[in-house]
Amino acid sequence: MAFEPALTHAAGGRSVQAEDYHDSVRPGLIAILPRLKRFADLLAGEQTEGKALLGRALRRMLADQHRYQRGTALDAWAFGGIYRHWLMELRDHAGPLGEIDAGVTSFDRLFDGGDMCDPITVDFLRTLPPQHRLALLLVYGEGFDYDHAAYVLDASPETVAGRLVKITADLADHLAAAERAHAEVADGLRAERLA
C-alpha cells in the first residue's frame, strides 16, 4: 500500500522522515519512542508486555529498514509496523500475546491529559473493541488524521471515521445511563431523608 500524504503534527509541524536522519530509521524511531511505547502498551494490554512487543517490533523494523519508502511518514510507518507485528503474533497460536486481555490497560496513562478522564469514561473505554480503542488512540491520542490512522490500521479512512462516530454515540449513551443512575440514587437518598 503506497502512501503519499505527509504528517504535519510531528517534528514541529512537519512529518518525521528517514531523510531527516541520513537515511537511517533508527534515530527517527528513537525520537518517537514514547509514542510507540504508548501504542504498544495499548495493543498488548499491559505495560510489561507492551515493552516486550515494542522491542520485538523494533528489531524487526530495523532489520527491514530497507523497506521504508522515501516520502512515507516515519511515524505512520513505525506505528503500522508495530500493529502488523502484533497481528502476526496474535495469529501465531504460540505467540506471547495470545492470552493478553487488552481491557486491563490503564487509559488514563495512555492518553495525554488522561487525568482529565473520569472513572465512568475510563471504564467505557476499557469495554471498547480493540480496533475502536486503537482508532481512538491514533486520532485523538497521537494526532493522526484519518488517512494516517487508516494506513496504520490497514483500513479505509471511512472505517476509522465510522469507528470514531460509533464510539462517540456509545459514549453519549453510556454517560446518559450513568447520569440517570446517579439521579435515581440521589432521589432515593432524598426520599429516605424526608421519610
C-alpha positions as CSV (number, residue, x, y, z in Angstrom):
1,M,0.0,0.0,0.0
2,A,1.7,3.2,-1.2
3,F,1.1,6.2,1.0
4,E,1.9,9.7,-0.2
5,P,0.4,12.4,2.3
6,A,2.8,13.6,4.9
7,L,2.0,14.1,8.6
8,T,2.0,17.6,9.9
9,H,1.7,17.0,13.7
10,A,5.2,15.6,14.3
11,A,8.6,17.2,14.4
12,G,7.4,20.8,14.9
13,G,4.6,20.8,12.4
14,R,6.2,18.6,9.7
15,S,6.5,14.9,9.0
16,V,9.3,12.8,10.5
17,Q,11.2,11.3,7.6
18,A,14.1,9.0,7.4
19,E,15.9,11.6,5.3
20,D,16.0,13.7,8.4
21,Y,18.3,11.1,9.9
22,H,20.7,10.4,7.0
23,D,18.6,7.6,5.6
24,S,18.6,5.5,8.8
25,V,15.3,5.0,10.5
26,R,17.0,4.3,13.9
27,P,17.3,7.9,15.1
28,G,13.8,8.7,13.9
29,L,12.4,5.7,15.8
30,I,14.2,6.8,18.9
31,A,12.7,10.3,18.5
32,I,9.2,8.9,18.6
33,L,9.8,6.1,21.0
34,P,7.5,7.4,23.8
35,R,4.6,7.5,21.3
36,L,5.4,4.0,20.0
37,K,5.6,2.7,23.6
38,R,2.2,4.0,24.4
39,F,0.8,2.4,21.3
40,A,2.4,-1.0,22.1
41,D,1.1,-0.8,25.7
42,L,-2.4,-0.4,24.3
43,L,-2.0,-3.3,21.9
44,A,-0.5,-5.6,24.4
45,G,-2.8,-4.7,27.3
46,E,-0.2,-4.1,29.9
47,Q,3.0,-2.1,30.3
48,T,5.5,-5.1,30.6
49,E,4.0,-6.9,27.6
50,G,3.9,-3.6,25.7
51,K,7.6,-3.1,26.3
52,A,8.3,-6.6,25.1
53,L,6.1,-6.2,22.0
54,L,7.8,-2.9,21.2
55,G,11.3,-4.5,21.4
56,R,10.3,-7.3,19.1
57,A,8.7,-5.0,16.6
58,L,11.6,-2.5,16.6
59,R,14.1,-5.3,16.0
60,R,12.0,-6.4,13.0
61,M,11.6,-2.8,11.7
62,L,15.4,-2.2,12.0
63,A,16.1,-5.4,10.2
64,D,13.6,-4.4,7.4
65,Q,14.5,-0.7,7.3
66,H,15.5,-1.1,3.7
67,R,11.7,-1.4,3.0
68,Y,11.0,2.1,4.3
69,Q,9.9,4.2,1.3
70,R,11.1,7.8,1.0
71,G,8.2,10.2,1.4
72,T,6.3,7.9,3.8
73,A,5.8,9.5,7.2
74,L,8.2,7.6,9.5
75,D,5.8,7.6,12.5
76,A,2.9,6.2,10.4
77,W,5.3,3.5,9.0
78,A,6.5,2.7,12.6
79,F,3.0,2.5,14.1
80,G,2.0,0.3,11.2
81,G,5.0,-1.9,11.7
82,I,4.1,-2.4,15.4
83,Y,0.5,-3.0,14.6
84,R,1.3,-5.6,11.9
85,H,3.8,-7.3,14.2
86,W,1.2,-7.5,16.9
87,L,-1.3,-9.1,14.5
88,M,1.3,-11.6,13.3
89,E,1.9,-12.6,16.9
90,L,-1.8,-12.9,17.7
91,R,-2.3,-15.1,14.7
92,D,0.5,-17.4,15.8
93,H,-1.0,-19.7,18.4
94,A,2.3,-20.0,20.2
95,G,2.6,-16.2,20.2
96,P,3.3,-14.5,23.6
97,L,0.3,-12.1,23.1
98,G,-2.3,-14.8,22.7
99,E,-3.5,-14.7,26.3
100,I,-3.4,-10.9,26.9
101,D,-6.6,-9.1,27.8
102,A,-6.4,-5.7,26.3
103,G,-9.1,-4.5,28.6
104,V,-6.7,-4.2,31.6
105,T,-4.8,-1.3,30.0
106,S,-4.9,1.9,32.1
107,F,-6.3,4.5,29.7
108,D,-5.6,7.4,32.0
109,R,-1.9,6.7,31.4
110,L,-2.2,6.1,27.7
111,F,-4.0,9.3,26.6
112,D,-2.2,12.6,27.1
113,G,-4.1,14.6,29.7
114,G,-5.6,11.4,30.8
115,D,-6.0,12.7,34.3
116,M,-9.0,14.6,32.9
117,C,-10.8,11.3,32.2
118,D,-13.4,10.4,34.8
119,P,-13.8,6.7,36.0
120,I,-17.0,6.3,34.1
121,T,-15.3,7.3,30.8
122,V,-12.3,5.1,31.5
123,D,-14.5,2.1,32.3
124,F,-16.3,2.7,29.0
125,L,-13.0,2.9,27.1
126,R,-12.0,-0.5,28.6
127,T,-15.1,-2.1,27.1
128,L,-14.4,-0.9,23.5
129,P,-13.3,-3.5,21.0
130,P,-9.6,-3.3,20.3
131,Q,-9.9,-1.8,16.8
132,H,-12.0,1.0,18.2
133,R,-9.6,1.7,21.0
134,L,-6.7,1.8,18.5
135,A,-8.6,4.2,16.2
136,L,-9.3,6.5,19.2
137,L,-5.7,6.4,20.4
138,L,-4.3,7.1,16.9
139,V,-6.6,10.0,16.1
140,Y,-7.1,11.7,19.5
141,G,-4.1,10.4,21.5
142,E,-1.5,10.7,18.8
143,G,-2.9,13.3,16.5
144,F,-3.0,11.2,13.3
145,D,-5.5,12.3,10.6
146,Y,-7.9,9.6,9.4
147,D,-5.7,8.8,6.4
148,H,-2.7,8.1,8.5
149,A,-4.7,6.2,11.1
150,A,-6.2,4.1,8.3
151,Y,-2.7,3.4,7.0
152,V,-1.5,2.2,10.4
153,L,-4.6,0.0,10.9
154,D,-4.7,-1.2,7.3
155,A,-8.3,0.0,7.0
156,S,-10.0,2.7,5.0
157,P,-10.3,6.3,6.3
158,E,-14.1,5.8,6.3
159,T,-13.7,2.8,8.5
160,V,-11.7,4.8,11.0
161,A,-14.2,7.6,10.9
162,G,-17.1,5.2,11.4
163,R,-15.4,3.7,14.4
164,L,-14.9,7.1,16.0
165,V,-18.6,8.0,15.3
166,K,-19.7,4.8,16.9
167,I,-17.5,5.4,20.0
168,T,-18.9,9.0,20.3
169,A,-22.6,7.7,20.1
170,D,-21.9,4.8,22.5
171,L,-20.1,7.1,25.0
172,A,-23.0,9.6,24.9
173,D,-25.4,6.7,25.7
174,H,-23.1,5.4,28.4
175,L,-22.8,8.8,30.1
176,A,-26.6,9.4,29.9
177,A,-27.2,6.0,31.5
178,A,-24.7,6.8,34.3
179,E,-26.3,10.2,34.9
180,R,-29.8,8.6,35.1
181,A,-28.4,6.0,37.6
182,H,-26.8,8.8,39.7
183,A,-30.1,10.8,39.7
184,E,-32.0,7.7,40.8
185,V,-29.6,7.2,43.7
186,A,-29.8,10.9,44.7
187,D,-33.6,10.7,44.5
188,G,-33.6,7.6,46.7
189,L,-31.4,9.3,49.3
190,R,-33.6,12.4,49.3
191,A,-36.7,10.3,49.8
192,E,-35.0,8.5,52.8
193,R,-34.1,11.8,54.4
194,L,-37.7,13.1,54.0
195,A,-39.2,9.9,55.4
